[in-house]
Each structure stands twice: as C-alpha cells, then as structure tokens.
C-alpha cells in the first residue's frame, strides 16, 4: 500500500478507541438486527481537535439522531504506523455498512480497501480517491466510494477580506496601529495552500498589501498535533506585528489562542465554531469569527442523500459557499467585534463568491 507523506488536518496522541452511539446506543449486533444503516467513522487521529474531526463526528451524530443511522467511531491515534493496520481491521469487521474517513492521508487506504469489500460503501471527505486507478489503487474504479471535497479557498478568501477590513478600519482594540495578519498552516501541501491562496486573494481584494500577510508552517512529525509549536509560531507572528493570526493546523492551532491571549491580539478559528468549542474564556474572547469547513454538514447531506438513493458513488463532489459547506460564524460575539459596515461588506463579498462574479484562485 502506498503511504502518504504528510499528516491530516488534525492529530492527537492516543491508542485505538472505539465509541458506539446512535439514535439508540447499542452494539453492532443490535444495529444489524434493527435494520438501521450502520456508519463507522475511522479517524486517523482522534476526537477533541475542536475543529475538523469533531465537525465530522457532529454531522454523523446528527445523522444518527435525525435519520436513524447507527454510528461507531474508531480513533487510530497519531502514530502513523498504526493507521494502515487500523484501517484494514476496521474494513474487515462486519459491523458497518458505510465506512467514513477523511483527509488526503486516507485516500490510498480506502482506494486499496474499497475493491476488497464491494458490498460495503465508503465515504471519503476532504480529499478524493484516485478513481482512475492509475496510482495502483481503486482496481474497481472505486465504484463504491463517494468522495466530497471543499472549496476551502472560498473560506480563506472571506478570512483575508475580513482581516484586512478590520485592520484598515483600526477596529481591533489594542491592535489599531498594526497592519499585518498571519496564516499558520500545518504543513505546506496543496490542500493547506488552498486556504493560504484564498486568504491572500481576499486580503488584496479588501485593499491590503500581499507583503502584510505572514505565512508559516508547523511542520515536523506532528504538524497538526503540536500546540506548543503552534504557540511558538504565533508568538513570532504577533511579534512581527500581526494583529491577528489564522491557524489552519488542527490541534496545533490551539497554541495560537494561547498566544493571542498573551499578546492581547486576535485570531480566527477554523473548521468549527471555535468560540463555542474553546473552554478558556480568555481564549474565546480572542476569536473574532471562525471560518467554517462544514464537514459535518457535508456528511449529514451524504447520509440523507444515501437514504434517498441519490448519493453518487464512483465520483467526487465539491462543495463550497453556495452549498453552505464553507462559511463563517456570524454570532453576537462577532457582531460585538466587527462594525456593521464591515459585516455588510463581508456579506457582499460572500454573495459575489456564491454567484460566481468573483472567482477565488485555488492551489488545487
């Protein structure tokens, strides 16, 4: 099996963990007896990232509650050597009808396993399998695999647009004299670069200079699971004059919020509403908004469409602002920090992207 080079959008240390939940909790036997569709979410990392994987989990929990699915979660931890055998074991067990997994790191695993289990369905989120079969996987063209990807560049565009508007208007208390914004990525790969390209485009569209966007990557063995390194990089960005930092680095991004508190600056959340998921009140207050990659919405839609028989297997679907798969949090806290004029401008920018009148560049 071909191994991927980089880590997923969020990693946590830990051993194999299995969690069962559903409309009514139970083991795989009761799920099979009930006739309810059984979904197994296999995570190459773990829950608790307060962003990407937690969003996926929430979407499937809603599918269990609203649509009658039975849900199990397998957490493989951050040790990459356990991922391949973990996926093999998860696929071999007869306790699921649908196996869901996400990030570009899992596409080769699913591409190898799906042809071996043609009576099962596989959902891959945030990256597509290679349906052509040219890379040695998908020997059946992955006819039983549904892939969904996201236009994270559109979310990045809104983040950059908002950042520059806030900076230009001197709206961020305590950072009125600053002109820079930072983007901290987990690792320099096309998927993460898509966030960065979108951010820079939006920043410039709002009137900012490209040189005022600071970009740095966590890297190392745990690019998406190293809050200490995330804090170190964020400290450096704030030290270079960043009014705010946007971490696109899973668990590593938690270090940004610690840094923002110490520097008395601001941050954007990513993937999930991190104003809600963070527990430290001081860290929560640094979050202007969160740029959402609604993985949970996409998986809930997949569950609903699969029940209707309309979900397209053997193909990839790409969703963005127009499908409510990408967006930003517009809550009371956001309204407290962002003047009405800027909120109106941001909404207009989002509408332009949705309508196609603004084409956001992409790294993909």
N, C-alpha and C positions, 0 to 999 in steps of 0.2 A: 504494500500500500504506500502510495506517495505521501510523504509528510509535508505539512505546510511549514513555512518558515517563521511565521510571526504569531503573536498571541491574539486572543479575541478581544472584544470590546470591554470585557470585564473579567477579572480573575480574582479568586480568593483561595487561600490555602485551605486544605481540608482533605478528608478521606471521602470515600464513596458514601453518599447519603441517599436514602430513598424515602420519599414522602408521598403518602397517598391522600387524595382529597377528591371531593366531587359533590354532586347535588346531595348525595348521602354517602358519607365515608364508608369505605369497605375495601376488602382485598380484591385481587384480580378475579378470584373465583366468583364472588358476588357480582362483580361488574359484568363478567361474561354471562352469568345466569340471567341478569337483568335485561340483557339485550341492548344495553346502552353502548354507544361508541366509546372506545377506550383510547385516550391520548396519553402518551408517555413523553414528557419533556425531558430531554437529556441535555444537561448543561456542561459544557467544557469549562468549568469554573464552579461557581456556586452562587446561591442567592445571597442577598444582603448588599449588593453593589449600589442600591438605591437609585438605579438608573436602568441600564439596558436589560439585564436578565430579569430583574424584578418586574419590569414592564411586561415582558413576555409572560411571566408567571401570572400576573394580574389579569391579562387578557384571557388566558386559558382557564383561570378560576372563574371568570365571568361566564365563559362558555359552559363550564360545569354547572354553575348556578342557574343560568338562564336557558340553556339549550339541552341540558340533560347529559352532558358528557361525564365520563369518569376520568379523573386526572391523576397521574403519578408523576413525580419529579425525581430524576436521578441526577445527583450532583457529583461530578467526577473530580472536582478539586483542581488545583493549579499545577499539579505535577503532570507535565505533558506526556510522560512515558505511560501514564495510566489511561490516556484518552482512547487510544486505538483499542486495547482490550476491553475498555469500558463500553465503547460503542458496540463492539462485537457481542458482548454479553447482553447488552440491552436489546439488540436486534434479535438475538437468538431466543430470548424468553417469549413465551406465548401469552403475554399479559397485556397486549396492546393491539389496537387496530391501526393507529396512526402514531408514528414516531416523529416528534418535532425537535429540531435542533437549529442552532443559529450561529452565525459569524462565518467568515470565509475559511476559518480553520477547520470546519467540519465538512466542507463540500466533498473532499476526496473520500472521507469515511462513508458518507451517505452514497456517493457515487459508486463505491465498491459494494456496499451492503444492499442497496435497494434491488438490484437484479437478483440477489440471492433469496429475496423474500417477495416474490411478485404478488402474493396475496395480501401484502401489507401496503399501507400508504405512508409516505414520508413528506413532511413539510420542512423546508429549509428557509430560514429567514435571515435577511441582511446580506445574502450572497447566493448566487445561483450555482447549481451543479453544472458540469460541462455536458450538456445534452448531446453534443456532437460525438462524445466518446473518444475524442482524439487524444486525450491525456491518459488513456488507459483505464478510465472508469466508465460507468454508465454503459455497460455492454448491451443493455436493453434500451438504450437511449433514455434511460430513467423515466420510462413511461408512467411509473407510479410515484413520481416525485413532483411536488408543487414547490416552486421557489418564489419568494417575494423579496424584492429589494426596495430601497428607499431613496428618494431624492434628497439626501442629506445636504446637498449643496444648496437647495432652496431654503432649508432651515438656517444654514450658515449665512446665506445672503441676508436674511432678516436680522440675524445676530450682529453682523457687521454694520448694517444700516442703522440699527438701534444704537449700537456702541458709539458711532460717530455723531449721531444726532445728540446724544446725551453729552458727549464730550464738547461738541461745538457750542451747545447751549449752556455749558457750565452748570449742568443740572445735578451733578453728583456731589453732594455735600462733602467737603473735605478734600475733594479732588478737582476743584474748579480750575486750577492752573495747569492741569495735566492734559496732554494731547494724544497719548498712546493707549493702545489696547493690546492685550496679549491673547494668543491662542496656544494652548498646550495640548499637543497630541500625544497619544500613547506611543505610536511608532510611525515612521514615515512609510506608509503604504497607500495605494490609490484610494481605498475607502476612507481613510482618515484625511488624506489630502483633499478629498471632495468637500469636507467640512471647511477646510482652510481656504480653498479656492473660492467657495461661496462667500465666506466671511470677508475676504479681501475685496471681492466684487461689490458686496453690499456697502462696505466701508467707503469705497471710492464713489459709489453711486450717491452716497449721502454727502459727498464733498470732502472726504478725508484723503490724506496722502498715504500711499501704499507704504512708505517708509515708516509710518507711525503704527504699523501692525507688527508686533513682535511674535515670532513663531519659534517654538522649541518642542522637542520630543523627549519623552521619558526614557524610552529605550531600555536596554538591559534585559535581564531574564524575566522580569515581571512588569512589562511596560503598562499593563492595565491593572496592576495589583500592587502598586508601590506608593502608598500615600506619603511616605517620608520623602521620596524623590519628587513627588508632585509638589509638596510643600517647598522644597528647596528651589525648584524651578520657578514656582510662583513668587517666592521671595525675591528672586533675581529680577523677574519681570516688573514687580512693583517697585523694586529698587531702581530700575531703568526708567521709571516714570509712567508705568501703566496705570490708568485709572481703574481699569477692570481687567480681569482675566477670565477667559472661557476655557475650561478644561474639557477636552474630548478624549478622555483617558480612563474611563471606568472608575475603579476604586482608587486609582492614583489621583483622580480629581478631588477626592475628599481632602487631600492635603491643601488644595487651593483655597478651600473655605477656611481652613485654619489660618492660612497665610493672610487671607483677606481681613480676618478679624485683627490680627497683629498689626497689619499695615494700615488699618482703618480705611480700606478700599472696598471695591465691589467685585462681584463675579456673576457669571451666568451659569445656570445649571444646564444639564444635557440629558437627553433621552426621556427622563421622567421629571415630574414636578419636584425639584429638589428643595424648594422652600417647604414643601409638605413632608418630604422624607427625612430631611435632616432633623436631628433631635436637639442639637445645641442652639438655644435661642440667639446667641450672638452670631453664629454661623448663618442661621436662617436670615438674619437681618441684612447680610451682605448680598443675598441673592436678588438681583433686580428682576429677573424672569428666568425661566428655563426654556431652552429650545428643545422642543419635543420631537423625538423619533418614536411615533406611537406604535411600537412593536406589538403591544397588547391589542390595540385596535385592529391591526392587520391580521393577527392570529384569530381574534374573535370573528372577524369577517370571513376568514378562511373556514372556521368551524361552521358558521352559518351557511356559507355557500356550499360547503361539502354536504351538509344535510339536505340542501335543496337539489344537489346533484349538478350544480353549475360551476364547481371549482375545477379549473383547468389543470390537469396533470400533464407532465411531459413538456412543461413550458414555464417561463418566468414572467411574473407580473411586477411592474414597477409602479410604486405609488408615491405621492408627494403631497403638496399643499392642497391640491384640488380634491384629493381623496381623504383629507383630514388625517393623513398618515404622518405628516410633518406639520409643525406649527409652533406656537409659543404660548406661555401661560399669561393670561390677561385677568389677574385677580385683584383683590383690593390692595394687596401689598405692592403689586406692580403699579397700580394707579397712584399710590402714595409717592412712589419714587420717580415716576415718569410723567412729565407735564402732559396735559390734554393735547396740546398741539403736536407733540411728538408721537403720542399714541395714534392720533389721526393720520399722521404721515406714515407711520409703520403699517397701519391697516391698509392704507392706499398702496403701499409697496407690495404687501402680500396679495392684494387683489390683482395688481399688474402681473405678478408671477403666475397666479392662478389662471388668469385669462390668456397667458402666453405673450402678452405685449412686452414683457421683459423676459429675456432668455438668460438664465443663470449659467455661467460656464461650469464645466464639470471636469474633474480629474479622472473620470472613468471612461 
